[in-house]
Amino acid sequence: MIQELLANVRKHAQADNVTVVLTERDEGYGVRVSDDSVGFVPEELKPVPGHLGLTALQERASLAGG
């Protein structure tokens, strides 16, 4: 998932800097990926055929107990 997030930053964010923070939490880990991108409004995104984007990442996190 982190790899996918970083690929999305590279492809779409127009960011100069990315920070990845990995922390231990209870019986697992937490991760935060942030950047200095141009930003976007998730509700305004239109689906692109063949691209699952944030929805797929949210589903994968949920399945992993996140």
PDB file of N, H, CA, C and O in Angstrom:
ATOM      1  N   MET A   1       0.814  -1.183   0.000  1.00  0.00           N
ATOM      2  CA  MET A   1       0.000   0.000   0.000  1.00  0.00           C
ATOM      3  C   MET A   1       0.861   1.251   0.000  1.00  0.00           C
ATOM      4  O   MET A   1       0.544   2.220  -0.690  1.00  0.00           O
ATOM      5  N   ILE A   2       1.932   1.243   0.755  1.00  0.00           N
ATOM      6  H   ILE A   2       2.190   0.456   1.315  1.00  0.00           H
ATOM      7  CA  ILE A   2       2.818   2.404   0.776  1.00  0.00           C
ATOM      8  C   ILE A   2       3.408   2.629  -0.614  1.00  0.00           C
ATOM      9  O   ILE A   2       3.513   3.764  -1.078  1.00  0.00           O
ATOM     10  N   GLN A   3       3.784   1.554  -1.261  1.00  0.00           N
ATOM     11  H   GLN A   3       3.698   0.631  -0.884  1.00  0.00           H
ATOM     12  CA  GLN A   3       4.329   1.660  -2.614  1.00  0.00           C
ATOM     13  C   GLN A   3       3.303   2.293  -3.561  1.00  0.00           C
ATOM     14  O   GLN A   3       3.656   3.140  -4.381  1.00  0.00           O
ATOM     15  N   GLU A   4       2.056   1.889  -3.451  1.00  0.00           N
ATOM     16  H   GLU A   4       1.769   1.200  -2.785  1.00  0.00           H
ATOM     17  CA  GLU A   4       0.994   2.449  -4.281  1.00  0.00           C
ATOM     18  C   GLU A   4       0.783   3.932  -3.969  1.00  0.00           C
ATOM     19  O   GLU A   4       0.608   4.742  -4.880  1.00  0.00           O
ATOM     20  N   LEU A   5       0.800   4.283  -2.690  1.00  0.00           N
ATOM     21  H   LEU A   5       0.942   3.626  -1.951  1.00  0.00           H
ATOM     22  CA  LEU A   5       0.654   5.690  -2.320  1.00  0.00           C
ATOM     23  C   LEU A   5       1.787   6.542  -2.895  1.00  0.00           C
ATOM     24  O   LEU A   5       1.552   7.637  -3.406  1.00  0.00           O
ATOM     25  N   LEU A   6       3.008   6.034  -2.807  1.00  0.00           N
ATOM     26  H   LEU A   6       3.199   5.145  -2.392  1.00  0.00           H
ATOM     27  CA  LEU A   6       4.152   6.786  -3.334  1.00  0.00           C
ATOM     28  C   LEU A   6       4.084   6.889  -4.857  1.00  0.00           C
ATOM     29  O   LEU A   6       4.457   7.915  -5.426  1.00  0.00           O
ATOM     30  N   ALA A   7       3.611   5.832  -5.519  1.00  0.00           N
ATOM     31  H   ALA A   7       3.308   4.998  -5.057  1.00  0.00           H
ATOM     32  CA  ALA A   7       3.441   5.887  -6.972  1.00  0.00           C
ATOM     33  C   ALA A   7       2.406   6.944  -7.341  1.00  0.00           C
ATOM     34  O   ALA A   7       2.584   7.670  -8.319  1.00  0.00           O
ATOM     35  N   ASN A   8       1.326   7.036  -6.568  1.00  0.00           N
ATOM     36  H   ASN A   8       1.182   6.447  -5.774  1.00  0.00           H
ATOM     37  CA  ASN A   8       0.307   8.049  -6.827  1.00  0.00           C
ATOM     38  C   ASN A   8       0.865   9.462  -6.643  1.00  0.00           C
ATOM     39  O   ASN A   8       0.555  10.361  -7.425  1.00  0.00           O
ATOM     40  N   VAL A   9       1.683   9.653  -5.617  1.00  0.00           N
ATOM     41  H   VAL A   9       1.936   8.923  -4.983  1.00  0.00           H
ATOM     42  CA  VAL A   9       2.307  10.960  -5.415  1.00  0.00           C
ATOM     43  C   VAL A   9       3.170  11.299  -6.627  1.00  0.00           C
ATOM     44  O   VAL A   9       3.112  12.413  -7.149  1.00  0.00           O
ATOM     45  N   ARG A  10       3.971  10.331  -7.070  1.00  0.00           N
ATOM     46  H   ARG A  10       4.018   9.426  -6.646  1.00  0.00           H
ATOM     47  CA  ARG A  10       4.861  10.571  -8.213  1.00  0.00           C
ATOM     48  C   ARG A  10       4.073  10.922  -9.466  1.00  0.00           C
ATOM     49  O   ARG A  10       4.452  11.825 -10.212  1.00  0.00           O
ATOM     50  N   LYS A  11       2.970  10.205  -9.699  1.00  0.00           N
ATOM     51  H   LYS A  11       2.662   9.472  -9.093  1.00  0.00           H
ATOM     52  CA  LYS A  11       2.196  10.386 -10.930  1.00  0.00           C
ATOM     53  C   LYS A  11       1.326  11.637 -10.921  1.00  0.00           C
ATOM     54  O   LYS A  11       1.177  12.292 -11.953  1.00  0.00           O
ATOM     55  N   HIS A  12       0.752  11.977  -9.773  1.00  0.00           N
ATOM     56  H   HIS A  12       0.873  11.446  -8.934  1.00  0.00           H
ATOM     57  CA  HIS A  12      -0.329  12.951  -9.766  1.00  0.00           C
ATOM     58  C   HIS A  12      -0.115  14.211  -8.927  1.00  0.00           C
ATOM     59  O   HIS A  12      -0.725  15.241  -9.214  1.00  0.00           O
ATOM     60  N   ALA A  13       0.718  14.157  -7.919  1.00  0.00           N
ATOM     61  H   ALA A  13       1.213  13.320  -7.686  1.00  0.00           H
ATOM     62  CA  ALA A  13       0.702  15.207  -6.896  1.00  0.00           C
ATOM     63  C   ALA A  13       1.499  16.468  -7.221  1.00  0.00           C
ATOM     64  O   ALA A  13       1.261  17.517  -6.622  1.00  0.00           O
ATOM     65  N   GLN A  14       2.435  16.382  -8.153  1.00  0.00           N
ATOM     66  H   GLN A  14       2.628  15.530  -8.639  1.00  0.00           H
ATOM     67  CA  GLN A  14       3.321  17.519  -8.418  1.00  0.00           C
ATOM     68  C   GLN A  14       4.004  17.967  -7.125  1.00  0.00           C
ATOM     69  O   GLN A  14       4.151  19.163  -6.871  1.00  0.00           O
ATOM     70  N   ALA A  15       4.416  17.001  -6.321  1.00  0.00           N
ATOM     71  H   ALA A  15       4.296  16.030  -6.528  1.00  0.00           H
ATOM     72  CA  ALA A  15       5.036  17.289  -5.021  1.00  0.00           C
ATOM     73  C   ALA A  15       6.551  17.367  -5.152  1.00  0.00           C
ATOM     74  O   ALA A  15       7.153  16.699  -5.993  1.00  0.00           O
ATOM     75  N   ASP A  16       7.147  18.186  -4.315  1.00  0.00           N
ATOM     76  H   ASP A  16       6.659  18.729  -3.632  1.00  0.00           H
ATOM     77  CA  ASP A  16       8.603  18.260  -4.220  1.00  0.00           C
ATOM     78  C   ASP A  16       9.119  17.384  -3.085  1.00  0.00           C
ATOM     79  O   ASP A  16      10.245  16.892  -3.143  1.00  0.00           O
ATOM     80  N   ASN A  17       8.289  17.186  -2.041  1.00  0.00           N
ATOM     81  H   ASN A  17       7.374  17.586  -1.994  1.00  0.00           H
ATOM     82  CA  ASN A  17       8.709  16.431  -0.865  1.00  0.00           C
ATOM     83  C   ASN A  17       7.611  15.479  -0.419  1.00  0.00           C
ATOM     84  O   ASN A  17       6.424  15.801  -0.470  1.00  0.00           O
ATOM     85  N   VAL A  18       8.039  14.290   0.022  1.00  0.00           N
ATOM     86  H   VAL A  18       9.004  14.028   0.063  1.00  0.00           H
ATOM     87  CA  VAL A  18       7.126  13.285   0.563  1.00  0.00           C
ATOM     88  C   VAL A  18       7.704  12.805   1.882  1.00  0.00           C
ATOM     89  O   VAL A  18       8.912  12.598   2.001  1.00  0.00           O
ATOM     90  N   THR A  19       6.842  12.628   2.870  1.00  0.00           N
ATOM     91  H   THR A  19       5.861  12.797   2.774  1.00  0.00           H
ATOM     92  CA  THR A  19       7.258  12.106   4.169  1.00  0.00           C
ATOM     93  C   THR A  19       6.460  10.841   4.454  1.00  0.00           C
ATOM     94  O   THR A  19       5.236  10.817   4.320  1.00  0.00           O
ATOM     95  N   VAL A  20       7.180   9.780   4.854  1.00  0.00           N
ATOM     96  H   VAL A  20       8.174   9.799   4.963  1.00  0.00           H
ATOM     97  CA  VAL A  20       6.537   8.528   5.254  1.00  0.00           C
ATOM     98  C   VAL A  20       6.899   8.287   6.712  1.00  0.00           C
ATOM     99  O   VAL A  20       8.077   8.243   7.066  1.00  0.00           O
ATOM    100  N   VAL A  21       5.882   8.132   7.560  1.00  0.00           N
ATOM    101  H   VAL A  21       4.925   8.168   7.273  1.00  0.00           H
ATOM    102  CA  VAL A  21       6.103   7.879   8.983  1.00  0.00           C
ATOM    103  C   VAL A  21       5.462   6.543   9.319  1.00  0.00           C
ATOM    104  O   VAL A  21       4.262   6.356   9.117  1.00  0.00           O
ATOM    105  N   LEU A  22       6.251   5.626   9.824  1.00  0.00           N
ATOM    106  H   LEU A  22       7.225   5.778   9.988  1.00  0.00           H
ATOM    107  CA  LEU A  22       5.787   4.307  10.228  1.00  0.00           C
ATOM    108  C   LEU A  22       5.886   4.214  11.745  1.00  0.00           C
ATOM    109  O   LEU A  22       6.951   4.450  12.315  1.00  0.00           O
ATOM    110  N   THR A  23       4.773   3.870  12.403  1.00  0.00           N
ATOM    111  H   THR A  23       3.907   3.679  11.940  1.00  0.00           H
ATOM    112  CA  THR A  23       4.757   3.778  13.861  1.00  0.00           C
ATOM    113  C   THR A  23       4.184   2.434  14.287  1.00  0.00           C
ATOM    114  O   THR A  23       3.355   1.847  13.591  1.00  0.00           O
ATOM    115  N   GLU A  24       4.634   1.961  15.432  1.00  0.00           N
ATOM    116  H   GLU A  24       5.307   2.437  15.997  1.00  0.00           H
ATOM    117  CA  GLU A  24       4.039   0.752  16.008  1.00  0.00           C
ATOM    118  C   GLU A  24       2.765   1.144  16.730  1.00  0.00           C
ATOM    119  O   GLU A  24       2.721   2.152  17.435  1.00  0.00           O
ATOM    120  N   ARG A  25       1.721   0.334  16.546  1.00  0.00           N
ATOM    121  H   ARG A  25       1.756  -0.485  15.973  1.00  0.00           H
ATOM    122  CA  ARG A  25       0.435   0.583  17.199  1.00  0.00           C
ATOM    123  C   ARG A  25      -0.118  -0.738  17.681  1.00  0.00           C
ATOM    124  O   ARG A  25      -0.259  -1.685  16.907  1.00  0.00           O
ATOM    125  N   ASP A  26      -0.426  -0.798  18.939  1.00  0.00           N
ATOM    126  H   ASP A  26      -0.312  -0.029  19.568  1.00  0.00           H
ATOM    127  CA  ASP A  26      -1.011  -1.997  19.531  1.00  0.00           C
ATOM    128  C   ASP A  26      -0.324  -3.246  18.984  1.00  0.00           C
ATOM    129  O   ASP A  26       0.839  -3.504  19.292  1.00  0.00           O
ATOM    130  N   GLU A  27      -1.044  -4.017  18.178  1.00  0.00           N
ATOM    131  H   GLU A  27      -1.989  -3.807  17.928  1.00  0.00           H
ATOM    132  CA  GLU A  27      -0.476  -5.260  17.636  1.00  0.00           C
ATOM    133  C   GLU A  27      -0.169  -5.137  16.148  1.00  0.00           C
ATOM    134  O   GLU A  27      -0.216  -6.130  15.421  1.00  0.00           O
ATOM    135  N   GLY A  28       0.143  -3.929  15.692  1.00  0.00           N
ATOM    136  H   GLY A  28       0.181  -3.123  16.283  1.00  0.00           H
ATOM    137  CA  GLY A  28       0.409  -3.714  14.277  1.00  0.00           C
ATOM    138  C   GLY A  28       1.191  -2.439  14.063  1.00  0.00           C
ATOM    139  O   GLY A  28       1.981  -2.020  14.908  1.00  0.00           O
ATOM    140  N   TYR A  29       0.957  -1.835  12.923  1.00  0.00           N
ATOM    141  H   TYR A  29       0.315  -2.175  12.236  1.00  0.00           H
ATOM    142  CA  TYR A  29       1.677  -0.634  12.544  1.00  0.00           C
ATOM    143  C   TYR A  29       0.707   0.402  11.990  1.00  0.00           C
ATOM    144  O   TYR A  29      -0.371   0.073  11.497  1.00  0.00           O
ATOM    145  N   GLY A  30       1.112   1.638  12.084  1.00  0.00           N
ATOM    146  H   GLY A  30       1.988   1.906  12.485  1.00  0.00           H
ATOM    147  CA  GLY A  30       0.398   2.733  11.446  1.00  0.00           C
ATOM    148  C   GLY A  30       1.344   3.396  10.468  1.00  0.00           C
ATOM    149  O   GLY A  30       2.551   3.451  10.701  1.00  0.00           O
ATOM    150  N   VAL A  31       0.806   3.892   9.392  1.00  0.00           N
ATOM    151  H   VAL A  31      -0.175   3.848   9.203  1.00  0.00           H
ATOM    152  CA  VAL A  31       1.639   4.593   8.412  1.00  0.00           C
ATOM    153  C   VAL A  31       0.942   5.885   7.999  1.00  0.00           C
ATOM    154  O   VAL A  31      -0.278   5.933   7.845  1.00  0.00           O
ATOM    155  N   ARG A  32       1.739   6.917   7.826  1.00  0.00           N
ATOM    156  H   ARG A  32       2.730   6.878   7.952  1.00  0.00           H
ATOM    157  CA  ARG A  32       1.229   8.192   7.329  1.00  0.00           C
ATOM    158  C   ARG A  32       2.127   8.622   6.176  1.00  0.00           C
ATOM    159  O   ARG A  32       3.347   8.706   6.316  1.00  0.00           O
ATOM    160  N   VAL A  33       1.510   8.889   5.051  1.00  0.00           N
ATOM    161  H   VAL A  33       0.519   8.821   4.937  1.00  0.00           H
ATOM    162  CA  VAL A  33       2.229   9.410   3.887  1.00  0.00           C
ATOM    163  C   VAL A  33       1.684  10.806   3.627  1.00  0.00           C
ATOM    164  O   VAL A  33       0.482  10.974   3.422  1.00  0.00           O
ATOM    165  N   SER A  34       2.548  11.799   3.635  1.00  0.00           N
ATOM    166  H   SER A  34       3.525  11.662   3.802  1.00  0.00           H
ATOM    167  CA  SER A  34       2.116  13.169   3.367  1.00  0.00           C
ATOM    168  C   SER A  34       3.092  13.813   2.384  1.00  0.00           C
ATOM    169  O   SER A  34       4.248  13.408   2.269  1.00  0.00           O
ATOM    170  N   ASP A  35       2.595  14.821   1.684  1.00  0.00           N
ATOM    171  H   ASP A  35       1.655  15.150   1.777  1.00  0.00           H
ATOM    172  CA  ASP A  35       3.432  15.506   0.700  1.00  0.00           C
ATOM    173  C   ASP A  35       3.034  16.972   0.619  1.00  0.00           C
ATOM    174  O   ASP A  35       2.057  17.405   1.230  1.00  0.00           O
ATOM    175  N   ASP A  36       3.803  17.714  -0.138  1.00  0.00           N
ATOM    176  H   ASP A  36       4.596  17.362  -0.634  1.00  0.00           H
ATOM    177  CA  ASP A  36       3.517  19.139  -0.332  1.00  0.00           C
ATOM    178  C   ASP A  36       2.903  19.372  -1.719  1.00  0.00           C
ATOM    179  O   ASP A  36       3.309  20.265  -2.463  1.00  0.00           O
ATOM    180  N   SER A  37       1.924  18.545  -2.031  1.00  0.00           N
ATOM    181  H   SER A  37       1.594  17.819  -1.428  1.00  0.00           H
ATOM    182  CA  SER A  37       1.327  18.553  -3.365  1.00  0.00           C
ATOM    183  C   SER A  37       0.361  19.709  -3.589  1.00  0.00           C
ATOM    184  O   SER A  37       0.126  20.541  -2.713  1.00  0.00           O
ATOM    185  N   VAL A  38      -0.187  19.725  -4.796  1.00  0.00           N
ATOM    186  H   VAL A  38       0.004  19.050  -5.508  1.00  0.00           H
ATOM    187  CA  VAL A  38      -1.172  20.733  -5.159  1.00  0.00           C
ATOM    188  C   VAL A  38      -2.515  20.455  -4.499  1.00  0.00           C
ATOM    189  O   VAL A  38      -3.343  21.359  -4.390  1.00  0.00           O
ATOM    190  N   GLY A  39      -2.746  19.228  -4.057  1.00  0.00           N
ATOM    191  H   GLY A  39      -2.073  18.494  -4.145  1.00  0.00           H
ATOM    192  CA  GLY A  39      -3.974  18.855  -3.363  1.00  0.00           C
ATOM    193  C   GLY A  39      -5.125  18.557  -4.308  1.00  0.00           C
ATOM    194  O   GLY A  39      -5.037  18.792  -5.513  1.00  0.00           O
ATOM    195  N   PHE A  40      -6.211  18.034  -3.738  1.00  0.00           N
ATOM    196  H   PHE A  40      -6.282  17.843  -2.759  1.00  0.00           H
ATOM    197  CA  PHE A  40      -7.408  17.720  -4.501  1.00  0.00           C
ATOM    198  C   PHE A  40      -8.568  17.566  -3.541  1.00  0.00           C
ATOM    199  O   PHE A  40      -8.371  17.429  -2.334  1.00  0.00           O
ATOM    200  N   VAL A  41      -9.773  17.587  -4.076  1.00  0.00           N
ATOM    201  H   VAL A  41      -9.933  17.698  -5.057  1.00  0.00           H
ATOM    202  CA  VAL A  41     -10.982  17.378  -3.295  1.00  0.00           C
ATOM    203  C   VAL A  41     -11.516  15.994  -3.663  1.00  0.00           C
ATOM    204  O   VAL A  41     -12.018  15.817  -4.773  1.00  0.00           O
ATOM    205  N   PRO A  42     -11.423  15.005  -2.765  1.00  0.00           N
ATOM    206  CA  PRO A  42     -11.811  13.632  -3.114  1.00  0.00           C
ATOM    207  C   PRO A  42     -13.220  13.515  -3.701  1.00  0.00           C
ATOM    208  O   PRO A  42     -13.450  12.708  -4.602  1.00  0.00           O
ATOM    209  N   GLU A  43     -14.148  14.305  -3.201  1.00  0.00           N
ATOM    210  H   GLU A  43     -13.961  14.960  -2.469  1.00  0.00           H
ATOM    211  CA  GLU A  43     -15.532  14.220  -3.681  1.00  0.00           C
ATOM    212  C   GLU A  43     -15.674  14.679  -5.133  1.00  0.00           C
ATOM    213  O   GLU A  43     -16.658  14.352  -5.796  1.00  0.00           O
ATOM    214  N   GLU A  44     -14.708  15.421  -5.617  1.00  0.00           N
ATOM    215  H   GLU A  44     -13.909  15.686  -5.078  1.00  0.00           H
ATOM    216  CA  GLU A  44     -14.778  15.926  -6.990  1.00  0.00           C
ATOM    217  C   GLU A  44     -14.089  15.014  -7.999  1.00  0.00           C
ATOM    218  O   GLU A  44     -14.148  15.265  -9.203  1.00  0.00           O
ATOM    219  N   LEU A  45     -13.436  13.957  -7.518  1.00  0.00           N
ATOM    220  H   LEU A  45     -13.388  13.753  -6.540  1.00  0.00           H
ATOM    221  CA  LEU A  45     -12.744  13.045  -8.425  1.00  0.00           C
ATOM    222  C   LEU A  45     -13.743  12.219  -9.210  1.00  0.00           C
ATOM    223  O   LEU A  45     -14.743  11.747  -8.670  1.00  0.00           O
ATOM    224  N   LYS A  46     -13.460  12.051 -10.488  1.00  0.00           N
ATOM    225  H   LYS A  46     -12.647  12.435 -10.927  1.00  0.00           H
ATOM    226  CA  LYS A  46     -14.302  11.214 -11.335  1.00  0.00           C
ATOM    227  C   LYS A  46     -13.591   9.891 -11.563  1.00  0.00           C
ATOM    228  O   LYS A  46     -12.376   9.872 -11.756  1.00  0.00           O
ATOM    229  N   PRO A  47     -14.336   8.771 -11.545  1.00  0.00           N
ATOM    230  CA  PRO A  47     -13.707   7.473 -11.784  1.00  0.00           C
ATOM    231  C   PRO A  47     -13.055   7.412 -13.169  1.00  0.00           C
ATOM    232  O   PRO A  47     -13.596   7.925 -14.148  1.00  0.00           O
ATOM    233  N   VAL A  48     -11.894   6.782 -13.228  1.00  0.00           N
ATOM    234  H   VAL A  48     -11.454   6.365 -12.433  1.00  0.00           H
ATOM    235  CA  VAL A  48     -11.195   6.567 -14.487  1.00  0.00           C
ATOM    236  C   VAL A  48     -11.146   5.067 -14.716  1.00  0.00           C
ATOM    237  O   VAL A  48     -10.636   4.337 -13.867  1.00  0.00           O
ATOM    238  N   PRO A  49     -11.666   4.587 -15.846  1.00  0.00           N
ATOM    239  CA  PRO A  49     -11.670   3.141 -16.105  1.00  0.00           C
ATOM    240  C   PRO A  49     -10.271   2.541 -15.959  1.00  0.00           C
ATOM    241  O   PRO A  49      -9.294   3.064 -16.496  1.00  0.00           O
ATOM    242  N   GLY A  50     -10.198   1.434 -15.222  1.00  0.00           N
ATOM    243  H   GLY A  50     -10.991   1.009 -14.785  1.00  0.00           H
ATOM    244  CA  GLY A  50      -8.924   0.751 -15.009  1.00  0.00           C
ATOM    245  C   GLY A  50      -8.107   1.283 -13.851  1.00  0.00           C
ATOM    246  O   GLY A  50      -7.053   0.730 -13.535  1.00  0.00           O
ATOM    247  N   HIS A  51      -8.569   2.345 -13.210  1.00  0.00           N
ATOM    248  H   HIS A  51      -9.425   2.794 -13.466  1.00  0.00           H
ATOM    249  CA  HIS A  51      -7.857   2.927 -12.068  1.00  0.00           C
ATOM    250  C   HIS A  51      -8.762   2.850 -10.846  1.00  0.00           C
ATOM    251  O   HIS A  51      -9.874   3.378 -10.851  1.00  0.00           O
ATOM    252  N   LEU A  52      -8.279   2.192  -9.806  1.00  0.00           N
ATOM    253  H   LEU A  52      -7.376   1.763  -9.802  1.00  0.00           H
ATOM    254  CA  LEU A  52      -9.094   2.009  -8.613  1.00  0.00           C
ATOM    255  C   LEU A  52      -8.816   3.063  -7.549  1.00  0.00           C
ATOM    256  O   LEU A  52      -9.680   3.346  -6.719  1.00  0.00           O
ATOM    257  N   GLY A  53      -7.634   3.640  -7.562  1.00  0.00           N
ATOM    258  H   GLY A  53      -6.932   3.410  -8.236  1.00  0.00           H
ATOM    259  CA  GLY A  53      -7.301   4.776  -6.728  1.00  0.00           C
ATOM    260  C   GLY A  53      -7.545   4.610  -5.248  1.00  0.00           C
ATOM    261  O   GLY A  53      -7.276   3.561  -4.665  1.00  0.00           O
ATOM    262  N   LEU A  54      -8.064   5.678  -4.649  1.00  0.00           N
ATOM    263  H   LEU A  54      -8.283   6.530  -5.123  1.00  0.00           H
ATOM    264  CA  LEU A  54      -8.238   5.736  -3.204  1.00  0.00           C
ATOM    265  C   LEU A  54      -9.230   4.704  -2.691  1.00  0.00           C
ATOM    266  O   LEU A  54      -9.078   4.202  -1.578  1.00  0.00           O
ATOM    267  N   THR A  55     -10.239   4.381  -3.483  1.00  0.00           N
ATOM    268  H   THR A  55     -10.362   4.788  -4.388  1.00  0.00           H
ATOM    269  CA  THR A  55     -11.223   3.386  -3.062  1.00  0.00           C
ATOM    270  C   THR A  55     -10.547   2.048  -2.804  1.00  0.00           C
ATOM    271  O   THR A  55     -10.801   1.410  -1.782  1.00  0.00           O
ATOM    272  N   ALA A  56      -9.695   1.622  -3.716  1.00  0.00           N
ATOM    273  H   ALA A  56      -9.489   2.140  -4.546  1.00  0.00           H
ATOM    274  CA  ALA A  56      -8.994   0.345  -3.557  1.00  0.00           C
ATOM    275  C   ALA A  56      -8.075   0.372  -2.333  1.00  0.00           C
ATOM    276  O   ALA A  56      -7.985  -0.613  -1.601  1.00  0.00           O
ATOM    277  N   LEU A  57      -7.401   1.490  -2.114  1.00  0.00           N
ATOM    278  H   LEU A  57      -7.474   2.290  -2.709  1.00  0.00           H
ATOM    279  CA  LEU A  57      -6.520   1.597  -0.945  1.00  0.00           C
ATOM    280  C   LEU A  57      -7.325   1.535   0.348  1.00  0.00           C
ATOM    281  O   LEU A  57      -6.899   0.900   1.313  1.00  0.00           O
ATOM    282  N   GLN A  58      -8.477   2.185   0.374  1.00  0.00           N
ATOM    283  H   GLN A  58      -8.823   2.700  -0.410  1.00  0.00           H
ATOM    284  CA  GLN A  58      -9.319   2.141   1.573  1.00  0.00           C
ATOM    285  C   GLN A  58      -9.819   0.709   1.822  1.00  0.00           C
ATOM    286  O   GLN A  58      -9.841   0.254   2.965  1.00  0.00           O
ATOM    287  N   GLU A  59     -10.212   0.011   0.775  1.00  0.00           N
ATOM    288  H   GLU A  59     -10.194   0.380  -0.154  1.00  0.00           H
ATOM    289  CA  GLU A  59     -10.680  -1.366   0.931  1.00  0.00           C
ATOM    290  C   GLU A  59      -9.562  -2.276   1.413  1.00  0.00           C
ATOM    291  O   GLU A  59      -9.784  -3.121   2.280  1.00  0.00           O
ATOM    292  N   ARG A  60      -8.368  -2.117   0.866  1.00  0.00           N
ATOM    293  H   ARG A  60      -8.187  -1.431   0.161  1.00  0.00           H
ATOM    294  CA  ARG A  60      -7.239  -2.938   1.292  1.00  0.00           C
ATOM    295  C   ARG A  60      -6.895  -2.684   2.755  1.00  0.00           C
ATOM    296  O   ARG A  60      -6.604  -3.623   3.497  1.00  0.00           O
ATOM    297  N   ALA A  61      -6.927  -1.429   3.171  1.00  0.00           N
ATOM    298  H   ALA A  61      -7.163  -0.666   2.568  1.00  0.00           H
ATOM    299  CA  ALA A  61      -6.647  -1.093   4.577  1.00  0.00           C
ATOM    300  C   ALA A  61      -7.699  -1.711   5.480  1.00  0.00           C
ATOM    301  O   ALA A  61      -7.371  -2.249   6.538  1.00  0.00           O
ATOM    302  N   SER A  62      -8.935  -1.641   5.081  1.00  0.00           N
ATOM    303  H   SER A  62      -9.201  -1.204   4.222  1.00  0.00           H
ATOM    304  CA  SER A  62     -10.026  -2.199   5.875  1.00  0.00           C
ATOM    305  C   SER A  62      -9.870  -3.715   6.022  1.00  0.00           C
ATOM    306  O   SER A  62     -10.035  -4.262   7.112  1.00  0.00           O
ATOM    307  N   LEU A  63      -9.553  -4.379   4.918  1.00  0.00           N
ATOM    308  H   LEU A  63      -9.419  -3.935   4.032  1.00  0.00           H
ATOM    309  CA  LEU A  63      -9.369  -5.834   4.967  1.00  0.00           C
ATOM    310  C   LEU A  63      -8.213  -6.240   5.875  1.00  0.00           C
ATOM    311  O   LEU A  63      -8.219  -7.325   6.457  1.00  0.00           O
ATOM    312  N   ALA A  64      -7.219  -5.355   5.990  1.00  0.00           N
ATOM    313  H   ALA A  64      -7.214  -4.474   5.517  1.00  0.00           H
ATOM    314  CA  ALA A  64      -6.065  -5.634   6.839  1.00  0.00           C
ATOM    315  C   ALA A  64      -6.279  -5.195   8.284  1.00  0.00           C
ATOM    316  O   ALA A  64      -5.371  -5.285   9.110  1.00  0.00           O
ATOM    317  N   GLY A  65      -7.485  -4.722   8.581  1.00  0.00           N
ATOM    318  H   GLY A  65      -8.223  -4.649   7.910  1.00  0.00           H
ATOM    319  CA  GLY A  65      -7.795  -4.312   9.940  1.00  0.00           C
ATOM    320  C   GLY A  65      -7.476  -2.863  10.230  1.00  0.00           C
ATOM    321  O   GLY A  65      -7.443  -2.453  11.390  1.00  0.00           O
ATOM    322  N   GLY A  66      -7.241  -2.079   9.185  1.00  0.00           N
ATOM    323  H   GLY A  66      -7.269  -2.412   8.242  1.00  0.00           H
ATOM    324  CA  GLY A  66      -6.891  -0.667   9.355  1.00  0.00           C
ATOM    325  C   GLY A  66      -8.092   0.222   9.303  1.00  0.00           C
ATOM    326  O   GLY A  66      -7.964   1.440   9.430  1.00  0.00           O
TER     327      GLY A  66
END
